[in-house]
């Protein structure tokens, strides 16, 4: 099935046949995994991948294994037709849209865990989340065996987990990243931004502003623990319901750091109304 110039693939057999045909023609393959509800951030990953490989395939699968009890699995935004239209217009060559039964057939019992990198930050706030991410990413990489796969930097912990997964399992796919795409007021693009009310949307912009201020304060030599504590308090006073973490971490290990001697990233996860937002900046 096609929509304009994009092939819509529903099962692994057809996916592998399509990729085998491309490889026989001498093409390199790029994969852009998504959960749908696409926005300009996702499309920037497709565009970057088009500069890296000959053929680009996006996947759309809302992965139930990375949602915890009480999270937004049932209300996660879905619009397949709009997603396929955007992917086609951006230049993707195919989109893989499997159903849950084909990804997790009856009796499925394998779980992939990346210890260490997945323990803290979002891993601590959302137990089991990164096991779900690691399991579905492993499946997609094995199903498609792309030359390159791309993931956005907005979920920086997820990116680190996937890089470690690829390295530890000797998977032949190269993992690259795409920069965060932001609204004019600095809010990082996210499918979950659709949950925000008009008033919450105004408050949400304070997340990136607070991160930028934290980076400036850190570079000026202020104590990182003080910056973290004061930034957290500011967000709570501004209207955020809870802050899971506001933390300066080593960009490779994700462990909290006391100074800026290595590669450092400042990460935040905060709840605004019914929406959980994440963001990060390099320091």
C-alpha positions in Angstrom: 0.0 0.0 0.0 1.3 3.5 -0.8 0.3 7.0 0.0 1.6 9.3 -2.6 5.3 8.3 -2.8 5.6 6.5 0.4 5.2 2.7 1.0 3.1 1.7 4.0 4.3 -1.6 5.5 2.4 -3.5 8.1 4.4 -6.7 8.8 8.0 -7.8 9.3 8.0 -10.0 6.2 7.1 -7.1 3.9 9.6 -4.9 5.7 12.4 -7.3 5.2 11.5 -7.9 1.5 11.4 -4.1 0.9 14.8 -3.6 2.5 16.3 -6.7 0.7 15.2 -5.2 -2.6 16.8 -1.8 -1.7 20.0 -3.6 -0.6 20.1 -5.6 -3.9 20.0 -2.3 -5.7 23.0 -1.1 -3.7 21.2 1.3 -1.4 22.0 2.1 2.2 19.2 2.1 4.7 18.3 4.5 7.5 15.7 4.0 10.2 13.7 6.7 12.1 11.8 5.0 15.0 8.8 7.0 16.3 5.6 6.6 18.2 3.7 8.7 15.7 1.9 12.0 16.5 4.7 13.5 14.4 5.9 17.1 14.6 8.8 19.1 13.1 11.2 17.4 15.5 10.5 14.0 14.1 10.7 15.4 10.5 14.1 16.9 11.2 15.3 13.4 12.0 14.0 12.2 8.7 15.7 15.1 6.9 19.0 14.4 8.6 18.8 10.7 7.7 18.1 11.6 4.1 21.6 13.1 4.1 23.1 10.0 5.6 21.5 7.1 3.7 19.9 6.4 0.3 16.6 5.0 1.6 14.8 6.1 4.8 12.1 4.2 6.6 10.3 5.6 9.6 8.5 3.3 12.0 5.3 4.2 14.0 4.5 2.1 17.0 3.1 3.2 20.3 5.0 0.7 22.5 2.9 -0.4 25.5 5.9 -1.8 27.3 7.4 1.6 27.9 4.2 3.0 29.6 3.7 2.4 33.3 0.5 2.0 35.2 -1.5 5.2 35.2 0.5 6.7 32.3 -1.0 7.9 29.1 -0.9 4.8 26.8 -4.7 4.9 26.1 -4.8 8.6 25.3 -1.4 9.0 23.5 -2.2 11.0 20.4 -2.6 9.0 17.1 -3.1 10.3 13.6 -1.8 7.8 11.1 -3.0 9.5 7.9 -1.5 12.9 8.9 1.8 11.2 10.0 2.1 9.3 6.6 1.4 12.5 4.7 4.1 14.4 6.6 6.6 11.6 6.1 5.9 11.5 2.4 6.2 15.2 2.0 9.5 15.2 3.9 11.0 12.5 1.7 10.8 9.3 3.6 10.6 6.3 1.3 8.5 3.9 3.6 6.8 3.7 6.9 6.6 0.6 9.0 3.3 0.5 11.1 3.0 -2.9 12.8 0.2 -3.8 15.2 0.9 -4.9 18.7 0.2 -8.6 18.1 3.0 -8.7 15.5 5.5 -7.0 17.8 4.5 -8.9 20.9 2.9 -12.1 19.9 1.2 -14.4 22.4 3.9 -15.9 24.6 6.4 -13.1 24.1 8.7 -13.3 27.2 12.0 -11.5 26.4 13.0 -8.3 28.2 16.1 -6.2 27.4 17.6 -4.3 30.3 20.5 -1.8 30.1 21.6 -1.6 33.7 23.3 1.6 35.1 22.3 4.1 32.5 18.6 3.3 32.9 18.6 3.3 36.8 18.2 7.0 37.7 16.5 10.1 36.3 13.5 9.0 34.2 14.4 5.3 35.0 13.8 6.0 38.7 10.6 8.0 38.1 9.2 5.5 35.6 10.2 2.0 36.6 10.5 -0.4 33.7 10.2 2.4 31.1 13.7 1.8 29.7 13.3 -1.9 29.6 10.4 -1.3 27.3 12.4 1.1 25.2 15.4 -1.2 25.0 13.2 -4.2 24.0 11.3 -2.4 21.2 14.5 -0.7 19.8 16.3 -4.1 19.8 13.4 -5.6 17.9 13.2 -2.8 15.3 17.0 -2.9 14.7 16.9 -6.7 14.2 13.8 -6.5 12.1 15.1 -3.8 9.7 18.9 -4.2 10.2 19.4 -0.6 9.0 22.9 0.9 8.4 22.0 3.9 10.5 19.2 4.7 13.0 18.5 8.1 14.5 17.1 9.2 17.8 16.4 12.8 19.1 18.4 14.4 21.8 15.3 15.6 23.7 15.2 12.3 25.5 18.9 12.3 26.3 18.8 9.4 28.7 17.0 7.3 26.1 19.7 8.2 23.5 22.4 7.1 26.0 20.6 3.8 26.7 20.3 3.0 23.0 23.9 3.8 22.3 25.0 1.5 25.1 22.6 -1.2 23.9 24.0 -1.1 20.4 27.5 -1.2 21.7 27.0 -4.0 24.2 25.1 -6.3 21.7 27.5 -5.6 18.8 24.5 -4.6 16.6 25.8 -3.5 13.2 23.6 -0.4 13.1 25.3 3.0 13.6 23.3 5.2 16.1 23.3 8.9 15.5 21.3 11.7 17.1 19.3 14.7 16.1 19.2 18.1 17.8 16.2 19.3 19.8 13.8 21.3 17.8 12.1 24.1 19.7 9.2 26.5 19.5 9.9 30.2 19.2 9.7 30.6 23.0 12.1 27.7 23.6 9.7 24.9 24.5 11.1 21.6 23.1 8.7 20.0 20.6 6.9 16.9 21.9 3.8 14.9 21.0 2.7 15.3 24.6 2.6 19.1 24.3 -0.9 18.6 22.8 -2.1 17.8 26.3 -1.2 21.3 27.6 -4.0 23.8 28.2 -3.5 27.4 27.0 -2.4 28.6 30.4 -0.1 25.6 30.9 1.5 26.2 27.5 2.6 29.6 28.7 4.1 28.2 31.8 5.8 25.3 29.9 8.2 27.8 28.2 9.8 28.4 31.6 11.3 24.9 31.5 13.9 25.8 28.8 14.4 29.3 30.1 15.3 27.8 33.5 17.7 25.4 32.0 19.4 28.1 30.0 19.7 30.2 33.2 21.1 27.1 35.0 23.8 26.7 32.3 24.8 30.4 32.6 25.0 30.1 36.4 27.1 26.9 36.2 29.5 28.4 33.6 29.8 31.4 36.0 31.1 29.0 38.7 28.1 28.7 41.0 27.6 25.6 43.0 25.7 23.0 41.0 23.7 21.7 43.9 22.5 25.2 44.7 21.5 25.8 41.1 19.6 22.5 41.0 17.7 23.2 44.2 16.8 26.8 43.4 15.8 25.9 39.8 13.5 23.2 41.1 11.9 25.6 43.6 11.4 28.2 40.9 9.6 25.7 38.6 7.3 24.6 41.5 6.5 28.2 42.4 5.9 29.0 38.7 3.1 26.4 38.5 4.7 23.0 37.8 3.0 20.3 39.9 6.2 18.3 40.5 9.8 18.1 39.4 11.2 14.5 39.1 14.7 15.8 38.7 16.7 18.8 37.8 20.3 17.6 37.6 23.7 18.2 36.1 25.1 14.9 34.9 28.0 13.5 33.0 27.0 13.3 29.3 28.3 9.8 29.0 27.5 8.1 32.3 24.5 10.2 33.3 25.9 10.3 36.8 25.4 13.5 38.8 28.6 15.7 38.7 30.0 18.3 41.1 31.9 20.4 38.6 32.2 21.0 34.8 35.5 19.2 34.3 34.0 16.7 31.8 31.2 16.7 29.2 28.2 17.9 31.2 24.4 18.0 30.5 21.7 19.5 32.6 18.5 17.5 32.5 15.0 18.1 33.8 11.7 16.3 34.0 8.7 18.1 35.4 4.9 17.7 35.6 2.6 20.4 34.4 -1.1 19.6 34.8 -1.5 16.1 33.3 1.6 16.4 31.2 5.1 15.2 32.0 7.8 17.3 30.2 11.5 16.6 29.7 14.2 18.8 28.3 18.0 19.2 28.5 20.9 21.5 27.5 24.6 20.9 27.0 26.7 22.8 29.5 
